[in-house]
Amino acid sequence: MIMSGQMLLAWLGRKRNEPKATAAADRIQAAVKTVIAGRKHLTRDLDGDASTTEMGDAIAAVVQG
């Protein structure tokens, strides 16, 4: 769901030439990459043991800075 939102923001940024949407999409994508690279809050499908809520919270924390 997080990446679906990211893709929607990226599309809106391109379609409507909206830099804030593009920036938000980039920030979300970077946060997901950071959490996955950290390997601490991964769900079972990514060889971790975190819940989807835990992984989502970790991504949200990175997005918020």
mmCIF file as Biopython writes it, N, C-alpha, C and O atoms, coordinates in Angstrom:
data_model
#
loop_
_atom_site.group_PDB
_atom_site.id
_atom_site.type_symbol
_atom_site.label_atom_id
_atom_site.label_alt_id
_atom_site.label_comp_id
_atom_site.label_asym_id
_atom_site.label_entity_id
_atom_site.label_seq_id
_atom_site.pdbx_PDB_ins_code
_atom_site.Cartn_x
_atom_site.Cartn_y
_atom_site.Cartn_z
_atom_site.occupancy
_atom_site.B_iso_or_equiv
_atom_site.auth_seq_id
_atom_site.auth_asym_id
_atom_site.pdbx_PDB_model_num
ATOM 1   N N  . MET A ? 1  ? 0.818  -1.183  0.000   1.0 0.0 1  A 1 
ATOM 2   C CA . MET A ? 1  ? 0.000  0.000   0.000   1.0 0.0 1  A 1 
ATOM 3   C C  . MET A ? 1  ? 0.875  1.265   0.000   1.0 0.0 1  A 1 
ATOM 4   O O  . MET A ? 1  ? 0.566  2.254   -0.664  1.0 0.0 1  A 1 
ATOM 5   N N  . ILE A ? 2  ? 1.949  1.203   0.747   1.0 0.0 2  A 1 
ATOM 6   C CA . ILE A ? 2  ? 2.830  2.376   0.803   1.0 0.0 2  A 1 
ATOM 7   C C  . ILE A ? 2  ? 3.391  2.692   -0.582  1.0 0.0 2  A 1 
ATOM 8   O O  . ILE A ? 2  ? 3.405  3.847   -1.007  1.0 0.0 2  A 1 
ATOM 9   N N  . MET A ? 3  ? 3.846  1.667   -1.269  1.0 0.0 3  A 1 
ATOM 10  C CA . MET A ? 3  ? 4.408  1.892   -2.597  1.0 0.0 3  A 1 
ATOM 11  C C  . MET A ? 3  ? 3.327  2.261   -3.609  1.0 0.0 3  A 1 
ATOM 12  O O  . MET A ? 3  ? 3.616  2.955   -4.583  1.0 0.0 3  A 1 
ATOM 13  N N  . SER A ? 4  ? 2.101  1.818   -3.403  1.0 0.0 4  A 1 
ATOM 14  C CA . SER A ? 4  ? 1.005  2.245   -4.274  1.0 0.0 4  A 1 
ATOM 15  C C  . SER A ? 4  ? 0.779  3.745   -4.125  1.0 0.0 4  A 1 
ATOM 16  O O  . SER A ? 4  ? 0.590  4.453   -5.114  1.0 0.0 4  A 1 
ATOM 17  N N  . GLY A ? 5  ? 0.799  4.219   -2.895  1.0 0.0 5  A 1 
ATOM 18  C CA . GLY A ? 5  ? 0.681  5.654   -2.653  1.0 0.0 5  A 1 
ATOM 19  C C  . GLY A ? 5  ? 1.838  6.423   -3.266  1.0 0.0 5  A 1 
ATOM 20  O O  . GLY A ? 5  ? 1.659  7.503   -3.828  1.0 0.0 5  A 1 
ATOM 21  N N  . GLN A ? 6  ? 3.020  5.852   -3.149  1.0 0.0 6  A 1 
ATOM 22  C CA . GLN A ? 6  ? 4.216  6.476   -3.724  1.0 0.0 6  A 1 
ATOM 23  C C  . GLN A ? 6  ? 4.070  6.590   -5.240  1.0 0.0 6  A 1 
ATOM 24  O O  . GLN A ? 6  ? 4.372  7.632   -5.823  1.0 0.0 6  A 1 
ATOM 25  N N  . MET A ? 7  ? 3.608  5.516   -5.870  1.0 0.0 7  A 1 
ATOM 26  C CA . MET A ? 7  ? 3.441  5.540   -7.322  1.0 0.0 7  A 1 
ATOM 27  C C  . MET A ? 7  ? 2.371  6.545   -7.748  1.0 0.0 7  A 1 
ATOM 28  O O  . MET A ? 7  ? 2.519  7.206   -8.776  1.0 0.0 7  A 1 
ATOM 29  N N  . LEU A ? 8  ? 1.303  6.663   -6.971  1.0 0.0 8  A 1 
ATOM 30  C CA . LEU A ? 8  ? 0.262  7.645   -7.273  1.0 0.0 8  A 1 
ATOM 31  C C  . LEU A ? 8  ? 0.819  9.066   -7.198  1.0 0.0 8  A 1 
ATOM 32  O O  . LEU A ? 8  ? 0.559  9.887   -8.077  1.0 0.0 8  A 1 
ATOM 33  N N  . LEU A ? 9  ? 1.583  9.349   -6.147  1.0 0.0 9  A 1 
ATOM 34  C CA . LEU A ? 9  ? 2.184  10.676  -6.019  1.0 0.0 9  A 1 
ATOM 35  C C  . LEU A ? 9  ? 3.151  10.964  -7.165  1.0 0.0 9  A 1 
ATOM 36  O O  . LEU A ? 9  ? 3.182  12.076  -7.691  1.0 0.0 9  A 1 
ATOM 37  N N  . ALA A ? 10 ? 3.936  9.964   -7.549  1.0 0.0 10 A 1 
ATOM 38  C CA . ALA A ? 10 ? 4.876  10.150  -8.667  1.0 0.0 10 A 1 
ATOM 39  C C  . ALA A ? 10 ? 4.112  10.436  -9.959  1.0 0.0 10 A 1 
ATOM 40  O O  . ALA A ? 10 ? 4.502  11.305  -10.738 1.0 0.0 10 A 1 
ATOM 41  N N  . TRP A ? 11 ? 3.030  9.705   -10.178 1.0 0.0 11 A 1 
ATOM 42  C CA . TRP A ? 11 ? 2.216  9.915   -11.374 1.0 0.0 11 A 1 
ATOM 43  C C  . TRP A ? 11 ? 1.606  11.317  -11.367 1.0 0.0 11 A 1 
ATOM 44  O O  . TRP A ? 11 ? 1.645  12.022  -12.376 1.0 0.0 11 A 1 
ATOM 45  N N  . LEU A ? 12 ? 1.046  11.715  -10.230 1.0 0.0 12 A 1 
ATOM 46  C CA . LEU A ? 12 ? 0.461  13.054  -10.132 1.0 0.0 12 A 1 
ATOM 47  C C  . LEU A ? 12 ? 1.505  14.136  -10.382 1.0 0.0 12 A 1 
ATOM 48  O O  . LEU A ? 12 ? 1.235  15.148  -11.029 1.0 0.0 12 A 1 
ATOM 49  N N  . GLY A ? 13 ? 2.697  13.897  -9.856  1.0 0.0 13 A 1 
ATOM 50  C CA . GLY A ? 13 ? 3.775  14.850  -10.072 1.0 0.0 13 A 1 
ATOM 51  C C  . GLY A ? 13 ? 4.105  15.025  -11.541 1.0 0.0 13 A 1 
ATOM 52  O O  . GLY A ? 13 ? 4.329  16.139  -12.014 1.0 0.0 13 A 1 
ATOM 53  N N  . ARG A ? 14 ? 4.134  13.904  -12.259 1.0 0.0 14 A 1 
ATOM 54  C CA . ARG A ? 14 ? 4.426  13.966  -13.698 1.0 0.0 14 A 1 
ATOM 55  C C  . ARG A ? 14 ? 3.242  14.518  -14.480 1.0 0.0 14 A 1 
ATOM 56  O O  . ARG A ? 14 ? 3.408  15.389  -15.333 1.0 0.0 14 A 1 
ATOM 57  N N  . LYS A ? 15 ? 2.064  14.017  -14.193 1.0 0.0 15 A 1 
ATOM 58  C CA . LYS A ? 15 ? 0.864  14.372  -14.958 1.0 0.0 15 A 1 
ATOM 59  C C  . LYS A ? 15 ? 0.507  15.856  -14.819 1.0 0.0 15 A 1 
ATOM 60  O O  . LYS A ? 15 ? 0.134  16.514  -15.790 1.0 0.0 15 A 1 
ATOM 61  N N  . ARG A ? 16 ? 0.629  16.357  -13.602 1.0 0.0 16 A 1 
ATOM 62  C CA . ARG A ? 16 ? 0.214  17.740  -13.337 1.0 0.0 16 A 1 
ATOM 63  C C  . ARG A ? 16 ? 1.395  18.680  -13.101 1.0 0.0 16 A 1 
ATOM 64  O O  . ARG A ? 16 ? 1.222  19.837  -12.716 1.0 0.0 16 A 1 
ATOM 65  N N  . ASN A ? 17 ? 2.582  18.164  -13.338 1.0 0.0 17 A 1 
ATOM 66  C CA . ASN A ? 17 ? 3.798  18.955  -13.133 1.0 0.0 17 A 1 
ATOM 67  C C  . ASN A ? 17 ? 3.796  19.590  -11.744 1.0 0.0 17 A 1 
ATOM 68  O O  . ASN A ? 17 ? 3.964  20.799  -11.583 1.0 0.0 17 A 1 
ATOM 69  N N  . GLU A ? 18 ? 3.600  18.725  -10.748 1.0 0.0 18 A 1 
ATOM 70  C CA . GLU A ? 18 ? 3.478  19.176  -9.359  1.0 0.0 18 A 1 
ATOM 71  C C  . GLU A ? 18 ? 4.727  18.744  -8.586  1.0 0.0 18 A 1 
ATOM 72  O O  . GLU A ? 18 ? 4.845  17.574  -8.220  1.0 0.0 18 A 1 
ATOM 73  N N  . PRO A ? 19 ? 5.656  19.661  -8.332  1.0 0.0 19 A 1 
ATOM 74  C CA . PRO A ? 19 ? 6.909  19.302  -7.673  1.0 0.0 19 A 1 
ATOM 75  C C  . PRO A ? 19 ? 6.733  18.761  -6.256  1.0 0.0 19 A 1 
ATOM 76  O O  . PRO A ? 19 ? 7.532  17.932  -5.821  1.0 0.0 19 A 1 
ATOM 77  N N  . LYS A ? 20 ? 5.720  19.200  -5.532  1.0 0.0 20 A 1 
ATOM 78  C CA . LYS A ? 20 ? 5.518  18.696  -4.167  1.0 0.0 20 A 1 
ATOM 79  C C  . LYS A ? 20 ? 5.121  17.224  -4.173  1.0 0.0 20 A 1 
ATOM 80  O O  . LYS A ? 20 ? 5.553  16.462  -3.308  1.0 0.0 20 A 1 
ATOM 81  N N  . ALA A ? 21 ? 4.311  16.823  -5.132  1.0 0.0 21 A 1 
ATOM 82  C CA . ALA A ? 21 ? 3.932  15.410  -5.244  1.0 0.0 21 A 1 
ATOM 83  C C  . ALA A ? 21 ? 5.145  14.563  -5.609  1.0 0.0 21 A 1 
ATOM 84  O O  . ALA A ? 21 ? 5.344  13.476  -5.066  1.0 0.0 21 A 1 
ATOM 85  N N  . THR A ? 22 ? 5.948  15.070  -6.528  1.0 0.0 22 A 1 
ATOM 86  C CA . THR A ? 22 ? 7.161  14.348  -6.924  1.0 0.0 22 A 1 
ATOM 87  C C  . THR A ? 22 ? 8.125  14.234  -5.746  1.0 0.0 22 A 1 
ATOM 88  O O  . THR A ? 22 ? 8.713  13.175  -5.528  1.0 0.0 22 A 1 
ATOM 89  N N  . ALA A ? 23 ? 8.288  15.295  -5.001  1.0 0.0 23 A 1 
ATOM 90  C CA . ALA A ? 23 ? 9.182  15.268  -3.832  1.0 0.0 23 A 1 
ATOM 91  C C  . ALA A ? 23 ? 8.680  14.281  -2.780  1.0 0.0 23 A 1 
ATOM 92  O O  . ALA A ? 23 ? 9.471  13.557  -2.177  1.0 0.0 23 A 1 
ATOM 93  N N  . ALA A ? 24 ? 7.380  14.254  -2.564  1.0 0.0 24 A 1 
ATOM 94  C CA . ALA A ? 24 ? 6.807  13.313  -1.591  1.0 0.0 24 A 1 
ATOM 95  C C  . ALA A ? 24 ? 7.027  11.878  -2.053  1.0 0.0 24 A 1 
ATOM 96  O O  . ALA A ? 24 ? 7.371  11.013  -1.248  1.0 0.0 24 A 1 
ATOM 97  N N  . ALA A ? 25 ? 6.832  11.621  -3.333  1.0 0.0 25 A 1 
ATOM 98  C CA . ALA A ? 25 ? 7.057  10.279  -3.881  1.0 0.0 25 A 1 
ATOM 99  C C  . ALA A ? 25 ? 8.516  9.865   -3.700  1.0 0.0 25 A 1 
ATOM 100 O O  . ALA A ? 25 ? 8.802  8.731   -3.316  1.0 0.0 25 A 1 
ATOM 101 N N  . ASP A ? 26 ? 9.420  10.772  -3.974  1.0 0.0 26 A 1 
ATOM 102 C CA . ASP A ? 26 ? 10.851 10.478  -3.815  1.0 0.0 26 A 1 
ATOM 103 C C  . ASP A ? 26 ? 11.198 10.193  -2.362  1.0 0.0 26 A 1 
ATOM 104 O O  . ASP A ? 26 ? 11.994 9.303   -2.067  1.0 0.0 26 A 1 
ATOM 105 N N  . ARG A ? 27 ? 10.598 10.952  -1.465  1.0 0.0 27 A 1 
ATOM 106 C CA . ARG A ? 27 ? 10.879 10.770  -0.034  1.0 0.0 27 A 1 
ATOM 107 C C  . ARG A ? 27 ? 10.372 9.420   0.459   1.0 0.0 27 A 1 
ATOM 108 O O  . ARG A ? 27 ? 11.051 8.747   1.234   1.0 0.0 27 A 1 
ATOM 109 N N  . ILE A ? 28 ? 9.192  9.025   0.018   1.0 0.0 28 A 1 
ATOM 110 C CA . ILE A ? 28 ? 8.647  7.726   0.399   1.0 0.0 28 A 1 
ATOM 111 C C  . ILE A ? 28 ? 9.512  6.604   -0.150  1.0 0.0 28 A 1 
ATOM 112 O O  . ILE A ? 28 ? 9.830  5.655   0.565   1.0 0.0 28 A 1 
ATOM 113 N N  . GLN A ? 29 ? 9.891  6.709   -1.413  1.0 0.0 29 A 1 
ATOM 114 C CA . GLN A ? 29 ? 10.720 5.671   -2.022  1.0 0.0 29 A 1 
ATOM 115 C C  . GLN A ? 29 ? 12.060 5.541   -1.288  1.0 0.0 29 A 1 
ATOM 116 O O  . GLN A ? 29 ? 12.527 4.427   -1.047  1.0 0.0 29 A 1 
ATOM 117 N N  . ALA A ? 30 ? 12.664 6.646   -0.941  1.0 0.0 30 A 1 
ATOM 118 C CA . ALA A ? 30 ? 13.930 6.611   -0.208  1.0 0.0 30 A 1 
ATOM 119 C C  . ALA A ? 30 ? 13.749 5.982   1.174   1.0 0.0 30 A 1 
ATOM 120 O O  . ALA A ? 30 ? 14.612 5.234   1.634   1.0 0.0 30 A 1 
ATOM 121 N N  . ALA A ? 31 ? 12.636 6.283   1.833   1.0 0.0 31 A 1 
ATOM 122 C CA . ALA A ? 31 ? 12.377 5.720   3.160   1.0 0.0 31 A 1 
ATOM 123 C C  . ALA A ? 31 ? 12.217 4.207   3.093   1.0 0.0 31 A 1 
ATOM 124 O O  . ALA A ? 31 ? 12.738 3.489   3.946   1.0 0.0 31 A 1 
ATOM 125 N N  . VAL A ? 32 ? 11.507 3.726   2.096   1.0 0.0 32 A 1 
ATOM 126 C CA . VAL A ? 32 ? 11.329 2.276   1.933   1.0 0.0 32 A 1 
ATOM 127 C C  . VAL A ? 32 ? 12.689 1.621   1.701   1.0 0.0 32 A 1 
ATOM 128 O O  . VAL A ? 32 ? 12.995 0.594   2.305   1.0 0.0 32 A 1 
ATOM 129 N N  . LYS A ? 33 ? 13.497 2.206   0.835   1.0 0.0 33 A 1 
ATOM 130 C CA . LYS A ? 33 ? 14.832 1.650   0.574   1.0 0.0 33 A 1 
ATOM 131 C C  . LYS A ? 33 ? 15.685 1.640   1.839   1.0 0.0 33 A 1 
ATOM 132 O O  . LYS A ? 33 ? 16.420 0.684   2.084   1.0 0.0 33 A 1 
ATOM 133 N N  . THR A ? 34 ? 15.591 2.696   2.640   1.0 0.0 34 A 1 
ATOM 134 C CA . THR A ? 34 ? 16.365 2.780   3.882   1.0 0.0 34 A 1 
ATOM 135 C C  . THR A ? 34 ? 15.954 1.690   4.859   1.0 0.0 34 A 1 
ATOM 136 O O  . THR A ? 34 ? 16.809 1.036   5.455   1.0 0.0 34 A 1 
ATOM 137 N N  . VAL A ? 35 ? 14.664 1.490   5.025   1.0 0.0 35 A 1 
ATOM 138 C CA . VAL A ? 35 ? 14.179 0.469   5.963   1.0 0.0 35 A 1 
ATOM 139 C C  . VAL A ? 35 ? 14.572 -0.928  5.481   1.0 0.0 35 A 1 
ATOM 140 O O  . VAL A ? 35 ? 14.998 -1.762  6.279   1.0 0.0 35 A 1 
ATOM 141 N N  . ILE A ? 36 ? 14.433 -1.182  4.202   1.0 0.0 36 A 1 
ATOM 142 C CA . ILE A ? 36 ? 14.811 -2.496  3.674   1.0 0.0 36 A 1 
ATOM 143 C C  . ILE A ? 36 ? 16.309 -2.722  3.839   1.0 0.0 36 A 1 
ATOM 144 O O  . ILE A ? 36 ? 16.728 -3.812  4.227   1.0 0.0 36 A 1 
ATOM 145 N N  . ALA A ? 37 ? 17.115 -1.716  3.551   1.0 0.0 37 A 1 
ATOM 146 C CA . ALA A ? 37 ? 18.572 -1.851  3.691   1.0 0.0 37 A 1 
ATOM 147 C C  . ALA A ? 37 ? 18.978 -2.085  5.142   1.0 0.0 37 A 1 
ATOM 148 O O  . ALA A ? 37 ? 19.948 -2.795  5.412   1.0 0.0 37 A 1 
ATOM 149 N N  . GLY A ? 38 ? 18.236 -1.489  6.075   1.0 0.0 38 A 1 
ATOM 150 C CA . GLY A ? 38 ? 18.547 -1.664  7.489   1.0 0.0 38 A 1 
ATOM 151 C C  . GLY A ? 38 ? 18.252 -3.054  8.015   1.0 0.0 38 A 1 
ATOM 152 O O  . GLY A ? 38 ? 18.822 -3.470  9.024   1.0 0.0 38 A 1 
ATOM 153 N N  . ARG A ? 39 ? 17.369 -3.777  7.347   1.0 0.0 39 A 1 
ATOM 154 C CA . ARG A ? 39 ? 17.019 -5.168  7.642   1.0 0.0 39 A 1 
ATOM 155 C C  . ARG A ? 39 ? 16.506 -5.397  9.065   1.0 0.0 39 A 1 
ATOM 156 O O  . ARG A ? 39 ? 16.437 -6.544  9.507   1.0 0.0 39 A 1 
ATOM 157 N N  . LYS A ? 40 ? 16.149 -4.353  9.782   1.0 0.0 40 A 1 
ATOM 158 C CA . LYS A ? 40 ? 15.684 -4.510  11.160  1.0 0.0 40 A 1 
ATOM 159 C C  . LYS A ? 40 ? 14.171 -4.679  11.244  1.0 0.0 40 A 1 
ATOM 160 O O  . LYS A ? 40 ? 13.685 -5.412  12.104  1.0 0.0 40 A 1 
ATOM 161 N N  . HIS A ? 41 ? 13.428 -4.026  10.381  1.0 0.0 41 A 1 
ATOM 162 C CA . HIS A ? 41 ? 11.966 -4.031  10.435  1.0 0.0 41 A 1 
ATOM 163 C C  . HIS A ? 41 ? 11.373 -4.614  9.156   1.0 0.0 41 A 1 
ATOM 164 O O  . HIS A ? 41 ? 10.551 -3.976  8.500   1.0 0.0 41 A 1 
ATOM 165 N N  . LEU A ? 42 ? 11.788 -5.813  8.810   1.0 0.0 42 A 1 
ATOM 166 C CA . LEU A ? 42 ? 11.298 -6.448  7.591   1.0 0.0 42 A 1 
ATOM 167 C C  . LEU A ? 42 ? 10.199 -7.450  7.904   1.0 0.0 42 A 1 
ATOM 168 O O  . LEU A ? 42 ? 10.244 -8.144  8.920   1.0 0.0 42 A 1 
ATOM 169 N N  . THR A ? 43 ? 9.219  -7.514  7.025   1.0 0.0 43 A 1 
ATOM 170 C CA . THR A ? 43 ? 8.150  -8.501  7.171   1.0 0.0 43 A 1 
ATOM 171 C C  . THR A ? 43 ? 8.644  -9.877  6.713   1.0 0.0 43 A 1 
ATOM 172 O O  . THR A ? 43 ? 9.723  -9.999  6.133   1.0 0.0 43 A 1 
ATOM 173 N N  . ARG A ? 44 ? 7.854  -10.887 6.978   1.0 0.0 44 A 1 
ATOM 174 C CA . ARG A ? 44 ? 8.270  -12.263 6.679   1.0 0.0 44 A 1 
ATOM 175 C C  . ARG A ? 44 ? 8.573  -12.479 5.197   1.0 0.0 44 A 1 
ATOM 176 O O  . ARG A ? 44 ? 9.475  -13.245 4.857   1.0 0.0 44 A 1 
ATOM 177 N N  . ASP A ? 45 ? 7.835  -11.818 4.321   1.0 0.0 45 A 1 
ATOM 178 C CA . ASP A ? 45 ? 8.081  -11.993 2.890   1.0 0.0 45 A 1 
ATOM 179 C C  . ASP A ? 45 ? 9.444  -11.440 2.469   1.0 0.0 45 A 1 
ATOM 180 O O  . ASP A ? 45 ? 9.935  -11.747 1.383   1.0 0.0 45 A 1 
ATOM 181 N N  . LEU A ? 46 ? 10.046 -10.631 3.326   1.0 0.0 46 A 1 
ATOM 182 C CA . LEU A ? 46 ? 11.380 -10.088 3.063   1.0 0.0 46 A 1 
ATOM 183 C C  . LEU A ? 46 ? 12.418 -10.695 4.015   1.0 0.0 46 A 1 
ATOM 184 O O  . LEU A ? 46 ? 13.466 -10.101 4.268   1.0 0.0 46 A 1 
ATOM 185 N N  . ASP A ? 47 ? 12.108 -11.883 4.535   1.0 0.0 47 A 1 
ATOM 186 C CA . ASP A ? 47 ? 12.987 -12.632 5.444   1.0 0.0 47 A 1 
ATOM 187 C C  . ASP A ? 47 ? 13.177 -11.976 6.802   1.0 0.0 47 A 1 
ATOM 188 O O  . ASP A ? 47 ? 14.228 -12.129 7.423   1.0 0.0 47 A 1 
ATOM 189 N N  . GLY A ? 48 ? 12.178 -11.252 7.265   1.0 0.0 48 A 1 
ATOM 190 C CA . GLY A ? 48 ? 12.219 -10.657 8.589   1.0 0.0 48 A 1 
ATOM 191 C C  . GLY A ? 48 ? 11.132 -11.247 9.465   1.0 0.0 48 A 1 
ATOM 192 O O  . GLY A ? 48 ? 10.479 -12.220 9.087   1.0 0.0 48 A 1 
ATOM 193 N N  . ASP A ? 49 ? 10.939 -10.662 10.630  1.0 0.0 49 A 1 
ATOM 194 C CA . ASP A ? 49 ? 9.883  -11.143 11.516  1.0 0.0 49 A 1 
ATOM 195 C C  . ASP A ? 49 ? 8.992  -10.014 12.036  1.0 0.0 49 A 1 
ATOM 196 O O  . ASP A ? 49 ? 8.240  -10.202 12.992  1.0 0.0 49 A 1 
ATOM 197 N N  . ALA A ? 50 ? 9.079  -8.855  11.410  1.0 0.0 50 A 1 
ATOM 198 C CA . ALA A ? 50 ? 8.262  -7.712  11.813  1.0 0.0 50 A 1 
ATOM 199 C C  . ALA A ? 50 ? 6.847  -7.852  11.252  1.0 0.0 50 A 1 
ATOM 200 O O  . ALA A ? 50 ? 6.634  -8.490  10.221  1.0 0.0 50 A 1 
ATOM 201 N N  . SER A ? 51 ? 5.902  -7.256  11.938  1.0 0.0 51 A 1 
ATOM 202 C CA . SER A ? 51 ? 4.537  -7.207  11.410  1.0 0.0 51 A 1 
ATOM 203 C C  . SER A ? 51 ? 4.471  -6.116  10.338  1.0 0.0 51 A 1 
ATOM 204 O O  . SER A ? 51 ? 5.390  -5.308  10.208  1.0 0.0 51 A 1 
ATOM 205 N N  . THR A ? 52 ? 3.397  -6.103  9.586   1.0 0.0 52 A 1 
ATOM 206 C CA . THR A ? 52 ? 3.250  -5.047  8.590   1.0 0.0 52 A 1 
ATOM 207 C C  . THR A ? 52 ? 3.139  -3.679  9.264   1.0 0.0 52 A 1 
ATOM 208 O O  . THR A ? 52 ? 3.607  -2.676  8.726   1.0 0.0 52 A 1 
ATOM 209 N N  . THR A ? 53 ? 2.519  -3.647  10.439  1.0 0.0 53 A 1 
ATOM 210 C CA . THR A ? 53 ? 2.420  -2.389  11.187  1.0 0.0 53 A 1 
ATOM 211 C C  . THR A ? 53 ? 3.798  -1.906  11.605  1.0 0.0 53 A 1 
ATOM 212 O O  . THR A ? 53 ? 4.098  -0.718  11.492  1.0 0.0 53 A 1 
ATOM 213 N N  . GLU A ? 54 ? 4.639  -2.811  12.086  1.0 0.0 54 A 1 
ATOM 214 C CA . GLU A ? 54 ? 5.991  -2.433  12.506  1.0 0.0 54 A 1 
ATOM 215 C C  . GLU A ? 54 ? 6.812  -1.905  11.334  1.0 0.0 54 A 1 
ATOM 216 O O  . GLU A ? 54 ? 7.535  -0.917  11.468  1.0 0.0 54 A 1 
ATOM 217 N N  . MET A ? 55 ? 6.699  -2.560  10.198  1.0 0.0 55 A 1 
ATOM 218 C CA . MET A ? 55 ? 7.452  -2.094  9.036   1.0 0.0 55 A 1 
ATOM 219 C C  . MET A ? 55 ? 6.892  -0.758  8.557   1.0 0.0 55 A 1 
ATOM 220 O O  . MET A ? 55 ? 7.652  0.148   8.216   1.0 0.0 55 A 1 
ATOM 221 N N  . GLY A ? 56 ? 5.582  -0.635  8.531   1.0 0.0 56 A 1 
ATOM 222 C CA . GLY A ? 56 ? 4.971  0.639   8.139   1.0 0.0 56 A 1 
ATOM 223 C C  . GLY A ? 56 ? 5.364  1.774   9.065   1.0 0.0 56 A 1 
ATOM 224 O O  . GLY A ? 56 ? 5.638  2.887   8.617   1.0 0.0 56 A 1 
ATOM 225 N N  . ASP A ? 57 ? 5.391  1.489   10.357  1.0 0.0 57 A 1 
ATOM 226 C CA . ASP A ? 57 ? 5.803  2.509   11.328  1.0 0.0 57 A 1 
ATOM 227 C C  . ASP A ? 57 ? 7.260  2.913   11.109  1.0 0.0 57 A 1 
ATOM 228 O O  . ASP A ? 57 ? 7.605  4.089   11.221  1.0 0.0 57 A 1 
ATOM 229 N N  . ALA A ? 58 ? 8.109  1.939   10.797  1.0 0.0 58 A 1 
ATOM 230 C CA . ALA A ? 58 ? 9.523  2.245   10.550  1.0 0.0 58 A 1 
ATOM 231 C C  . ALA A ? 58 ? 9.683  3.125   9.314   1.0 0.0 58 A 1 
ATOM 232 O O  . ALA A ? 58 ? 10.487 4.057   9.306   1.0 0.0 58 A 1 
ATOM 233 N N  . ILE A ? 59 ? 8.913  2.823   8.271   1.0 0.0 59 A 1 
ATOM 234 C CA . ILE A ? 59 ? 8.960  3.645   7.055   1.0 0.0 59 A 1 
ATOM 235 C C  . ILE A ? 59 ? 8.455  5.052   7.355   1.0 0.0 59 A 1 
ATOM 236 O O  . ILE A ? 59 ? 9.062  6.035   6.931   1.0 0.0 59 A 1 
ATOM 237 N N  . ALA A ? 60 ? 7.342  5.149   8.088   1.0 0.0 60 A 1 
ATOM 238 C CA . ALA A ? 60 ? 6.784  6.465   8.439   1.0 0.0 60 A 1 
ATOM 239 C C  . ALA A ? 60 ? 7.777  7.294   9.249   1.0 0.0 60 A 1 
ATOM 240 O O  . ALA A ? 60 ? 7.883  8.506   9.061   1.0 0.0 60 A 1 
ATOM 241 N N  . ALA A ? 61 ? 8.504  6.631   10.153  1.0 0.0 61 A 1 
ATOM 242 C CA . ALA A ? 61 ? 9.489  7.347   10.966  1.0 0.0 61 A 1 
ATOM 243 C C  . ALA A ? 61 ? 10.602 7.920   10.099  1.0 0.0 61 A 1 
ATOM 244 O O  . ALA A ? 61 ? 11.065 9.033   10.344  1.0 0.0 61 A 1 
ATOM 245 N N  . VAL A ? 62 ? 11.033 7.176   9.096   1.0 0.0 62 A 1 
ATOM 246 C CA . VAL A ? 62 ? 12.082 7.674   8.201   1.0 0.0 62 A 1 
ATOM 247 C C  . VAL A ? 62 ? 11.541 8.822   7.349   1.0 0.0 62 A 1 
ATOM 248 O O  . VAL A ? 62 ? 12.236 9.817   7.139   1.0 0.0 62 A 1 
ATOM 249 N N  . VAL A ? 63 ? 10.322 8.693   6.864   1.0 0.0 63 A 1 
ATOM 250 C CA . VAL A ? 63 ? 9.721  9.764   6.066   1.0 0.0 63 A 1 
ATOM 251 C C  . VAL A ? 63 ? 9.649  11.057  6.866   1.0 0.0 63 A 1 
ATOM 252 O O  . VAL A ? 63 ? 9.923  12.139  6.347   1.0 0.0 63 A 1 
ATOM 253 N N  . GLN A ? 64 ? 9.278  10.933  8.129   1.0 0.0 64 A 1 
ATOM 254 C CA . GLN A ? 64 ? 9.119  12.117  8.984   1.0 0.0 64 A 1 
ATOM 255 C C  . GLN A ? 64 ? 10.454 12.726  9.368   1.0 0.0 64 A 1 
ATOM 256 O O  . GLN A ? 64 ? 10.532 13.884  9.779   1.0 0.0 64 A 1 
ATOM 257 N N  . GLY A ? 65 ? 11.509 11.925  9.228   1.0 0.0 65 A 1 
ATOM 258 C CA . GLY A ? 65 ? 12.843 12.439  9.492   1.0 0.0 65 A 1 
ATOM 259 C C  . GLY A ? 65 ? 13.172 12.415  10.917  1.0 0.0 65 A 1 
ATOM 260 O O  . GLY A ? 65 ? 14.268 12.819  11.305  1.0 0.0 65 A 1 
#
